[in-house]
Structure formats: structure tokens, C-alpha cells
Amino acid sequence: MAKDVEVAERGSFAAKDYHDPPPAPLFDSVELTKWSFYRAVIAEFIATLLFLYITVLTVIGYKSQSETDDCGGVGILGIAWAFGGMIFILVYCTAGISGGHINPAVTFGLFLARKVSLVRAVMYIVAQSLGAIAGVGLVKAFQSSYYKKFGGGANTLADGYSTGVGLSAEIIGTFVLVYTVFSATDPKRSARDSHVPVLAPLPIGFAVFMVHLATIPITGTGINPARSLGAAVIFDDKKAWDDQWIFWVGPFIGAAIAAFYHQFILRAGAIKALGSFRSNPHN
């Protein structure tokens, strides 16, 4: 009897053994033949549209209310909650369909970590960018009288800050976000703790919330190139276009650093690869 229990216990522990999933192929043309792929692309488009619609509308609403009353509107805290809260909601809704990226920087970081193929990454970024443009377009359509007057929710570098400071703020802010995404969706943690996948949207939303609190005074907080592009396209202001590169270069650098840190430092990817190379008798 004791032996049977021991065997059963060994079996239960063996079931929890973890093996890293294989990396996504760089080019996967088979994806283009699957409806699940196009469903995921559509989900990214709609999610980014909704994200921009709610958040930019919140920004414009706050500015219009605070114009006559300094204490009016939701304030910076409310704006940060709008961004973080929408990410929490949308990641929760779309994680099982597309992974819930809603951000080209997140997609880029996951691509570098070989979590998604190049085909999927490119299509996601296109869908996110178009969704952002459509979302801000809806805001302008519904709030035409306030849209131009209150800046259209466009990201620009605030007066008094250098380009280096703005770029650094976007790099660090995006690092925080993408690092949180990697940690919250780590399949090793998911295999060990069954509650992790359910809770993943919460820390991701909180990361967006906290970064907005810190960087709204500097850049208005981009950390999402699609968000910055959508507002710039519809608002079409010279300064928004002049500063646009900050909101692409910064987030992509931050995402790349986060991917490297998580994969090669925390998950010891470089050491594992070196160990595999040394143990290969054919080398």
C-alpha cells in the first residue's frame, strides 16, 4: 500500500515537470492558412481601437473639464487609471485569442524572445497601428468641438525636458511594461502556479498605470507606438510628428532590453544554450 502511494506521489510530481516550449519559427507561412491567425489579428485591431477610444476620450474630457476648474475632471491619477484599467480589461478579453498584446513594443519584445513568428509580429503591429488610428478617429468624430482645442491626445515632449530625458523615460517605462508582461505570462510560472494565467492581466494593467503616473508630465506617456501614431495621424500637428520618433525608438529599445533581461538573465537562456553546446558530442 505504501509503495502504491509512493508511486502515485511520484506520478503527481512528474506531471508538473516543466519543459520550455519550442521557439516560434521565424517564418511560418502555415499561419496564413489558419482562421485562428486572422481572428487574432482582428482581435488586436479591435482591442487597440477600444483602448485608444476610451483613453484619448478620457484625456480630452479631463482637459475640457479642468479648463474652467483646476479641480475638475479626473486628473492625472484618473488618466493613469483609464490607461491601466483598459489594458487590464482588454488583455483579459483577448489573451486567449491573440495573446493580448495591444502594443507594438510588446509584440516586438515577444518576437525577439521567439514567442511569436515574424509573420504574426508584423501583422499584429499593422493591426494595432490601424486600430489606434481608427480609435482616435472615433474620438474626433464624437468630440470634434473639443478634439483640436485640447490637443487630440497626442504625445509630445513637454517643455523644459530634453530629448534625452524624454527618450530615457520611454525606454524605462516600456522596460517596466514588457518585463511585467514576460513575468506575468512566463509558462514556467503558469505550470507551477495554476492561478498565474488568470491573474496575468492585473499586473500588466498596474504596470501601465504606474508608468503613466511617472511619465505623463514628461512625454504624456507613450510606451506604445501605436497609441502615439494613432493620435499623431488624426491630430496631424507638426510637434507631434517631430517628436514621433521618440515614441517608436524608445519603446522598441525598452522592449528589447526587457526581452534580453528576462530570457538571458532571469531564465538563464545564454547559460542553457552554452551548456547544450558543450554537451553536444558533435561539436
N, C-alpha and C positions, 0 to 999 in steps of 0.2 A: 504493500500500500504506500509506504513511504517512498519507495522507488518510483511509483507511478506519479506521485505528487512532484517529485524532483524533475521527472521528465516533462511534466506539464508546465512547471515553472520555467524550465529551460526553453520550452517552446514559446512561452509568452514573451520571454525576453528576446528570443531570436526574431519574433515578429516585429520588434521595434528596432532591429538593426537598420542602420541608415546607410544608404549609398547615394553619392551625388548623382543627380540626373545628368544625362549626357548633354553636352553643349548644343545649342541650336545651330543648325548648319548656316554657313554664311549666305549661301544662295539656296533657296528652297522653292523651286518653281511649282512643286506639287501643291503648295499652299494656294496658288492662284486658281486651282480647280475645285477648291472646297468652299461651300457656302459659309461654314463657320468662320473662315477668314474674312469674307466680306461683311458678315454680321458684326464681327469685332471692329472692323473699320468704321462701319456705320455707328456703332456704339460710341466710339471715340469722337466722331463728329458731333453727335447729339449731346454727349456729355460736356464737351468743350463749349458748345453753343450755349447750353444752360448755365454753365459756370460763368461765362462772360456776361450773359444777360443779367443774372442776379447780382453779380459783384459790381459791375460797372454802373448798373442802376442804383445800387447802394451808395457808391461814391458820389454820383451826381445828386442823388437825393440829399445826402449829408451836406454837400456844398450849398445847395439851394436853401436848405433849412437854416444853416448857420450864417448865411449872408446877413440876415437881419437880427439874428440872436446867436451870440457867441456860444451859448449853452444848448443851442438847438441841434437836432439831429442825433445820430448815433455816435458821433465822434470817431476818433482813430481806433478806439477799442472795438466799436461796433463794426467798422470796416474790416478789421482783422478777423473778427468773428465770422463775418459774411464769407470771406475767402476761405478760412479754415473749415467752417461749417459746411460749405458747399463741396469742398474736396472730400470731407468725411462722407457726406451723403452720396456723392457720385462714385467714389471709389467703392463704397459698399454696394451700390447698384450694379456697377459694371465689372467688378473684379472677376466674376465668374464667366464673363463673356469675352472681354478684351484684356483683362489684367488691370483695368482702371488706371491707365497712365495719365491721360488728360493733360499732358505736358511733354513737349518735345525733349526737354532736358532729361526727364525720367526715362523716356524711350531711348535716348542716346546712351544713358548710363547702363541700362539693361542690355542694349545691343553690345556695348563694349565688354560686358560681362558674359556675353554669349547666351543670354536668356531669351533673346528674340533674334530672328533672322534679319538680314539686311532688307529683304523684300518687305517684311512686316514693319520694320522700323521706318522705312521711307513712306510707306502707305499711311502709317499712323501719324507721322509728322505732317503729311499733307492734309489728312482728315482733321487733325487738331487745328491747323492753321486756318483752314476753310471754315471750320466750326466756330472759331473765335471771331473771324470776320463777320459771319452771319449773326452771331450773338450780339456783337456791338452794333451791327446794322439794325437789329430789332430795337435796341435801346434808343438809337437815333430816331427811328420811325415813331416810337411811342412817346419820346420826350424831346421832340425837335426844338421846342422853345428853350429848353434848358441845356441841351447837349453841347452846342458850341460855346455857350456862355460860361459853362463850368468845366471846360477842358476835355470833355469827352472820355474821361477816364484814362487818358494817355499817360504812359510812363515817360518821364523826363528827369534829367539830373537836376536836383534842386539847387537854387542859387546858394553860393557860398561853399559848395563842395567841388573838389577837383575830380577830374575824370578818373584818376587812380582810385580815389575813395569810392566813387560810385561803382567802378568795376570790381573792386575788392568786396564791396557789400553784396553784389550779385553772386560772386564766386562763393563766398562763405555761406550766404543764405541758401543757395542751391545745394551746396555740400550738405548742409543740415537736412534739407528735404530728402535728397536722394539717398543719403546714408540711412535715414529713417526708413525709407522705402525698402532698401536692402535688408535691414534688420527685421522689419515687421513682416516681410514676406520670405524670409530665409526658410527654405524647405527643411533644413536640418532641425530648426526650432519647431516647425509645424509637425514633423514626425515625432518629436519628443513631447510636445505640449499641444493637445488637441484644440485648446481654446485660442491658440495664436492666430489661425486664419480668420476667425470670426472677429477678433479684436483689431486686426491689421489696419482697417480704415481710421481707427481712432487716433493712434499716434501719428499717422500721416497727416491727418487734419490738424492736429495740435502743432505739428512742426510748421505747417503753413501759417497757422495763427501766430505762433511765437516769432517767426521770421518777419512777418508783417509788422508786428509791434516794434521791432528793432529797426527796420529799414524803410518804412513809409516816409519818415522825414528826409531820407537821403535820395531815394530813387522812385518813391511811390511803390516800391517793391515789385520787381518783375518776377524773377526766379522761374519764369515760364515764358519762353519766347513766343508761343502762340498768343498768350494773353497780351503781350506788348505789341505784337504785329497786328492783331485784330483791331486794337484801339488806334494804332497809328494809321492803318489803312483807311478807316472810316473817318477819323478826326482830320487826317491829312494836314498836319501842321509841320512847319519846317523844323522846329526844335525837336519834335517827336521823332522825325526822320533822322535828324543829325545825331541824336543820341541812341538810335535804334540798335546800332552795333553792340553797345554795352549790354543790351538785354538778350543778345544771342551769344556773344563771345563769353561773357561772364557765366551764365548758366551752363553752357557746354563745358567750360573748364571745371566748374564746380562739380558737375556730374561725373566727369572723367576722373577727378581726384577721388570722389566718393566710391566709384566703382573699383578703382585700384586699391584703395584702403580696405574695403570690405573683402574683396576677392583674394588679394595677395598678402595682406597683413593679418586681418582678423581670421580669415578662413585658410590662411597659410597656403594659398594656391601655388606660390612660387616654390615653397619647400616641397610640397607634394609632387610638383612637376619634376623637380630636381631628383627627388627620391625615386620616382618612377624611371627617370632616365638612367640613374645609376644601377637600378636593379634589372634593367633590360640587358639580357646576355648578348644581344645582337649588336650593342653599341661598343 
